[in-house]
Amino acid sequence: MSGAFDELSIVFITELKRRVRSRLFWIATVGGIVAIAVLIEAPAFFVSAGQSSSSNIVLAGTPALRAPAAALLDGAKNFDVVARVDALPQRVNAAYLRAHGNAGAAVALEQRARRLSIDTYPRDLSAFDGRQLREDLAPLAIAIGTGLPPARVAATAVIAHRTHPIDQKFSDSGTAMFAHGIAFGLIFMLYLAIILASQGVMASVAEEKTSRIAEILMATIAARNLLAGKVLAAAVVAAVQLGLWLLTAIVLLPQVAASLKSPSGPPSGVAGSLSLAVSPGEVLAFFVFFVLGYLQYATIYAAAASLISRTEDLGSVTTPVILPVVGAFFIAQYALVAPDAPLVVVTTFVPFLSPFVIFTRLAISTVPWWQTAVAAAIDAATVVVCFWAAGKIYRVGMLLYGRLPSPRQIIAALRT
């Protein structure tokens, strides 16, 4: 037992040092941090770069129309009136909007036969919300048609609306929205980390076999210890990378959310919603199911790589083993919109799919504790089975050159 542990320790430490010292590790780690920072900071950058907001408008019309319209828009808090003029020029262009508060649109009001007429000149047709503008100014149109004061019409039009969540995980829509967005980001990070780390193990195994180093290693170290050391070292490196990427996101997201929050936004606030969207328990679950998922895939990838004799043949064994992780990623996307769908619940307990699906459900819904426990137990058992099977295939494949082992040889190896 002590000898096996010593072998495992030697392989683990050697592989860990090799990976940490490699240029690729630092490029991937720093590149990931920079990419996450850019993706998170991009919205704040574009807002602070002086680009016009489509909600900033120039309001034109007679003072009798402008005053109540501006009051309604200020109260609705969907548009900001940055300039007020009596009339617009015959041709409204981008230069005119820039000269008037760098507005995103110009809005001209006119009363025609007891009806309100609105002409809009948006800088970006796809970004300007004309429907929202009509809704905000509807009380003014009713006031013109009925002769009632606009303030009285606006007060009467207010509807008391309360949302009561069925699932008590989130208390408001803002928090739920952020949870879905963060869940998608974490799922994609999980997918990318498992793919990259597993393929790294596959490439390492293929390199050792094709260079005949495997023959020397197998003569002194048991195959299962060699496999376990490689996989565990890669898991530690991948976990460190994920931790640094997550730390970057945790530090930057609240700051960017606060900078993007509109002063007229909802009371819950973007930053407040963000702080409630992901709990420490969910971050822990992310790492737990990452490790379980990674160990499942990495062992299978390593076993598959041991079957080839040339690095050019890696593609022939990569496709079959990559399909489950791609399928798991797409099922996780479905789980984002239907976390309690029968397919999602069933795949919670399916090996190789479970790490993605159960984490998605935990991030956006309330999952019964027993489902989480059973999923974790199934994943842990799958890791044990994968190590057992992959170790036997690895032992046969690493010493077989020139041809792929036949199915009969693989079955015989599993029986020994």
N, C-alpha and C positions, 0 to 999 in steps of 0.2 A: 504493500500500500504506500509505504514511504517512497519507494522507488518510482512508482507511477506519479506520485505528487511531485517529486523532484523533476521528472521529465516534463510534466505539464508546466511547472514553474519556469523551467529553462526556456521552453518554447514560447511561453507567454511573454516573458520579459524580453527575450530576444526580438520577437515579432513586434512588441510594443515599442521598443527602442527604434527599430527599423522604420516603423510607420511614423513615429513622432519626428524623427530626424529627416524624413523624406521631404523634398521640396513640394511635392504634390499636396501633402497634408496642410502645409502652411498656406499654400495658394488657395486651396479649397476653403480653409477656415477663414482666412482674411477676406477672400472673395465673397463668401457667404455673408459675413458681417457687413461688408460694404453694400452688397446687393439688398440686404434687408433694410439697411439704413436709407438707401436711395428710395426703395419702394415706400417706406413709411414717411420719409420727409418730402417726397414728390408733391403731394397735395398742398402742403404748407408752402413749399417753394413757389409753386405756380400762383398761389393766392398772393404771396408777398412780393412776387415779381412785378406787381403793378398791373397785372392783367385785369380787364374789366369784369365785374361780376354782372351776370345777367339780371340780378335782382335790383341793381342800381338803375334808376330811371330818371329821365327828364320829364317833368309833368307840365304840359302846356294846356292853356285854356283860360277862360275868363276867371277873374278872382272868385266870382260866385260859385263856379264849379270846382276850381282848384282847391279851395279851402276845405270843403267837406270831403273831397276825394282824398286829399292828403291826410286828413284826420282818419279816414277809414283805412287807408293803407298803413299808416303808422300803428293803428290799433291791431290790424291783422298780422303785422310783422313779417309779411312775406316779401315785401318790396321796400326799398329805401329810396326816398325821393331826394336826390342829390342836387337838383336844380329845378327852379320854377320859372316858367316864361309865359308870356301872354300868347305867343304864337310861334310855331315852328317855321323855319325857312322852307322855301318851295322844294328844296332838295336836301334831305337829311343824309349825311354821310358819316363815316367813322371819325373824320376830323372834327365834326361838330360835336359828336358824343365825347370825344377826348377833351375838347375844350370846356365841356360842361360836366365836370366831376368825373371824367372817364367813365361815363355811364354805359350800361349795356344795351339800353333801349330808350327811345323817346316815345312818349304817350301823349296823344292829343285828344282832349275832351271837347265835345260839342253837344249842345242841346238842340234837337230838331223835333218840333211838334210834340212836346212833352215826352220825348224819348231821349235817352242818353246814347250818343254815338262815340265810339272809341276807335282811334286809328293808332296803330303801333308800328314802330320802325326799329326792330331789334337788330343788333349787330350780328348775332348768331341765332338763326331761326330754330335750330335744334335745341338750343339751351333755354330759350325764353319760354316761360310758362304762361301762355295767353289765357288758358282756362282758369288758372288761379287768379289772374288779374280780373277777369270777368266776375268771378265769385266774390272777390274782395270789394268790387265796386257795385255789386248787385243792390245793396241798400240805397245807394245814390240813385240808381235807375228807378227803383220803386218809389223813392221820395219824389222824384220828378214827375212820375206818372200819377201819384196819388195826392201830392201836395203836402204830405206829412214831412216833419223834420227828419233829415237823414239820421240823426243820432237816435231818434225814437225807433225808426225802422231797424237800425242796426241792433239796438238793444232787444227788440222783439225777435229778431232772427237768430239770436243766440240759442243753441240747443245744448242742453245739459247731457253730456255723453260721458259715460264711464265704462272702462274696459275691465272685465273681470277674467283674469287668466284661468283656464281650466287646470293647467299644469302650474303648480306653485313655484317652479324653479326660478322664473323671472317675474318681476313685479310690473314691468312696463315694456313697451314695444322697443324703446331705444336699447335697453339692455339685451333683449332677445336678438335684435338686429346685429349688435356687436358680437354676441356669442356665436351667431351663425358665421359671421365674417372671420372671426378668430379661429373657429373650428375648421373652416375650410383651409385657412393658412396652415394650421397645425397638421391637418391631414396631408396636405401637399408636402409639407416638410417631412412628415413621417414616410411618405411614399418615396421622396427623393433620397432621404438618408438610407433607407433600406436598400433601394436599388444600387446606389453608389457604393455603400459599404459591402454589400453582398458581391457585387461585381469585382470589387477590390480583392476580396478573398479568392474569387474564382481566378482572377488574373495571376495572383501570387501562386496558387496551386499549379496552374498551367505552366508558369515560368519554371517552377522547381522541377516539374516532371520533364518538360522538354529539354531542360539543361542537364538532366540526369543527376541533379543534386538529390532528388528524392531517393535514389538508390542508397546513397550514403546515410541519409537521415533515417530511412526505414530500417537500416541495419542496426541502428543504435537506439531508436526511439519507437515505442509502440505507435501504430497508426492512429489509434483513437486519441492518444495524448497529443500527437502532432496536430491532428485536426482540431481538437478542443482548444489547444493553445493559440492556434491561428485565429479561430473564430472569436474566442473571448478577447484577445488583444484588439481585434478589429472592432468588437462591440464597445470596448472602453474608449477607443479613439472616436468612434462615431457618437457616443454619448457625450463626450467632451465637446465635440463640435456642435451638437444639438444644444447643449447647455449654453455655450457662448452665443449661439444664434438667438436662443430664447431670451437670454439676458439682454441682448441688444434690443430686441423687440419690447421687452418689459420696461426698459429705461426710456425708450423713445416714444412709444405709443401714447402714454398719458400726456406728455409734453406737446406732441403734435395735435392730439385731440383737443387739448385746452386752447391751443392757438387757432384751431379751426372753428371752435365753437362760436356761433353767432351770439352777440350780446342780447339779441332778441329771441334766443332759442328757448326750448322748453325748460321748465324748472329742473327736470331730472339732469340735464346737462350731458354733453358727450363724454367728458372725462369721468363723470360719476357713473354713467352706464358702463364705461370701459372697466372701471375698477370692480364692478359687480359681475361682469360677463364671465370671467374665468376665476375659479377658486384655486387655492393651493392644492386641494385634493385632486382637481382635474389635471393640474400640471404634473403631479405625482403619477396619476393614472397614465398620462401621456408617456412618461419615461418607462413605467412598468410594461405597458403594452408594446412600446417600441422595442424594449429588450427582448420580450417574448417573441414578437414578430420577427425581429432581426435574427434571432438564434434559429428560428424555424427555417427561414429562407437561406441564411448563410451556410448552414450545414448542407442543405440540398445543393446549393450552388457549388460548394467545394467538392461534394461527391461527383457532381456532373463534370466539373473541370478535370477530375482525376481520370476520366474515361478517354480524354482526347490525347493524341500523340503529337499534335502540332498546334501552335497557338492560332493558326489560321482556321482551325476546326472549332474554335470556341463558339462561333455563331450557330453551329448546328445543334449545340446542347443548351445554348442560352435561351432560345425561343420557348421551348416547352416549360422551362422553370420560371420564366418571367411572366407567363400568362396569368398565374394565380394572383400575383401582386397587382397587375393591371386590373384584373377583374375585381379585386378587393377595393381598389381605389374608386372604381365606378359605382360599386354598390354603396360605398361610403357617401358618394355624392347624392345618391338616391335617399340615403338615410338622413341627409340634411333637411330634406323636405317632408319625409315620411318616416320619422324615427320609430314608429310603432307598427309599421306595415308588416304583414306576415313574412315576406321575404327577408326583411331586415332583422326581425326577431330570430328567425331560423338561422340566418348566417352569423348571428352573434355567437353561435356555438359550433361553427364549422372551422376546423383548423385552417390556417393560412389566411382565411378571410376575417376571422374573429378580431384580431388586433385593430384593424381599421374600423370595423363596424361598431364594436362595443365602445371604443373611444368616442366616435362620432355621437352615439346615443348619449353617452355620459355628458358630453359637452353642451348639448342643446335640449335635453329632456331629463326627466326623472326616471331612472332605471331601477327596478327592484334590486335590492342588494344581492339576492340569491342569483340573479342572472349575471351580475358582475363577478361573483365568486365562482360560479360554474364556468363562465367563459375563461377566467384566469386559470382555473384548474385544468381545463381542457387544453389551453395553450401551453401550460407548463408540462403536461403529460406529452403533448405533441413534440415539444423540444426534446424530451428524453428519448422518445421513439426515433426522432430524426437523427439524434446523435448516435443512437445504436445502429440504425440502418446505414447512415452515411459513413460511419466508421468502418463497417464491413466492406461497403462498396469502395471506399477510399483505399483500403488496404489492397484490394485486388486491382483496382484501376491504376494506382501509382506504379505498380510493378509490371504492368502489361503495356507493351509497346507495339506499334505497327498496325494495330487493329482495335476496334471497339470490342469490349466483352459482349458475348451473346447474352440474351435474356436468361438462358439456362445457367450460365456462369454467375450471373448476378444473383439469381435465386439460390444457387448453391452457396454463394458467399454469405447470403443472409441466414442460411440454415446453420452455418458453422459457428 
